């Protein structure tokens, strides 16, 4: 069930500005079981492959909520990238379910991001993605399992992005099984 198709001729993005990608963890078993289903694993791998192959996005770092389902999803995203070039995964409590709005710092940019991180993937939960999207793009979408929300900014530093900053573009990436 894992994706085996490799991208041919990918080029790491050398874009101006910053890219923030929120990926919702894959489908999990019923309440109380914090593990991904086979379908959930496929969803996350499919989305990661699309981000890499179709959108030419390569993360400098992967931030993840510390729950098992999000860390497992982050490891699957990491696996979509070539050995030796895989981005580091950093756990952060700021992406925990129920931590709405804690990821951004009011008027001070994004927590924990520096100038070396131009493309950041965040593996987290629906309510965290909703609160960030609402703050930055004036929307409140429901993000189903394995779906990614991509926001590109003109700014050159994460410190420049505040609640008053709006992305120059927004895209949604859906696992291929749902298209």
JOPEJO-V202256 format. One record per residue. N is the residue number from 1. SS is DSSP state (H for helix, E for strand, - for the rest). PSI is psi in degrees with one decimal (NA if undefined). NEAR is the number of other C-alpha atoms within 8 Angstrom. Layout:
N SS PSI NEAR
N SS PSI NEAR
//
This chain:
1 - -10.2 4
2 - 150.7 6
3 - 128.3 7
4 - -13.0 4
5 - 129.0 4
6 - 149.2 4
7 - 137.0 8
8 - 132.3 4
9 - 28.4 4
10 - 151.9 8
11 - 126.6 5
12 - 137.8 7
13 - 128.2 7
14 - 48.6 4
15 - 159.3 5
16 - 150.0 6
17 - -166.8 11
18 E 150.8 14
19 E 129.2 11
20 E 123.1 11
21 E 120.4 12
22 E 127.7 12
23 E 124.2 12
24 E 139.3 16
25 - 159.7 15
26 - 170.0 17
27 - 137.2 12
28 E 166.5 11
29 - 177.6 9
30 - 167.8 5
31 - 139.2 5
32 - -11.2 4
33 - 104.6 7
34 - 59.7 10
35 - 150.4 8
36 E 142.9 14
37 - 170.4 10
38 H -41.2 7
39 H -41.2 9
40 H -39.5 14
41 H -43.7 14
42 H -42.7 12
43 H -48.0 16
44 H -44.6 16
45 H -40.9 13
46 H -45.6 11
47 H -43.0 15
48 H -42.1 10
49 H -40.2 11
50 H -40.7 11
51 H -40.1 12
52 H -52.0 14
53 H -41.7 10
54 - -30.7 7
55 - -4.6 7
56 - 40.1 11
57 - 132.6 10
58 - 113.4 9
59 - 142.7 11
60 - -28.1 11
61 E 150.9 12
62 E 118.9 15
63 E 142.6 13
64 E 143.8 15
65 - 148.2 16
66 - 1.7 10
67 - 156.2 8
68 H -45.1 8
69 H -34.0 12
70 H -38.6 16
71 H -39.9 13
72 H -40.9 9
73 H -41.9 14
74 H -40.1 14
75 H -35.3 9
76 H -40.7 11
77 H -46.8 11
78 H -40.0 12
79 H -21.9 9
80 - -13.5 10
81 - 152.1 10
82 - 146.2 7
83 - 140.4 6
84 - -17.1 4
85 - 11.9 6
86 - 136.2 9
87 - 151.0 10
88 E 145.9 8
89 E 129.2 11
90 E 124.9 8
91 E 141.1 9
92 - 132.2 10
93 H -16.4 8
94 H -13.5 8
95 H 11.4 15
96 - 143.2 13
97 - 132.0 11
98 - -1.8 6
99 - 32.3 11
100 - 126.7 10
101 - -8.6 8
102 - -21.4 8
103 - -39.7 11
104 E 150.6 11
105 E 119.3 10
106 - 114.9 7
107 - 2.6 7
108 - 14.2 10
109 E -162.4 12
110 E 137.1 12
111 - 134.8 7
112 - 4.9 4
113 - 136.9 7
114 - -176.7 7
115 - -17.3 7
116 - -11.0 5
117 - 93.8 10
118 - -31.4 10
119 E 117.6 13
120 E 126.2 13
121 E 133.1 12
122 E 117.7 12
123 E 119.0 17
124 E -155.2 16
125 - 159.4 13
126 H -46.5 11
127 H -29.1 9
128 H -43.8 15
129 H -44.7 12
130 H -46.3 13
131 H -37.6 11
132 H -42.5 12
133 H -41.3 12
134 H -42.6 10
135 H -37.6 9
136 H -24.8 12
137 H 13.2 8
138 - 43.5 7
139 - 173.0 8
140 - 68.1 8
141 - 154.1 6
142 - 125.7 6
143 - 110.9 10
144 - 172.4 7
145 - 134.0 10
146 - -1.7 15
147 - 144.7 15
148 E 144.4 13
149 E 119.1 11
150 E 125.3 12
151 E 126.6 12
152 E 138.2 12
153 E 149.5 11
154 - -23.7 9
155 - 152.6 9
156 - -7.0 8
157 - 140.7 10
158 H -27.4 12
159 H -22.2 8
160 H -16.1 9
161 - 118.5 13
162 - -175.3 14
163 - -18.0 9
164 - -8.5 6
165 - 133.5 7
166 - 141.2 8
167 - 151.2 11
168 - -24.0 8
169 E 154.9 7
170 E 136.5 9
171 E 152.8 7
172 E 132.5 8
173 E 123.5 11
174 - 138.2 10
175 - 141.7 13
176 H -30.3 8
177 H -22.4 5
178 H -5.0 5
179 - NA 5
//
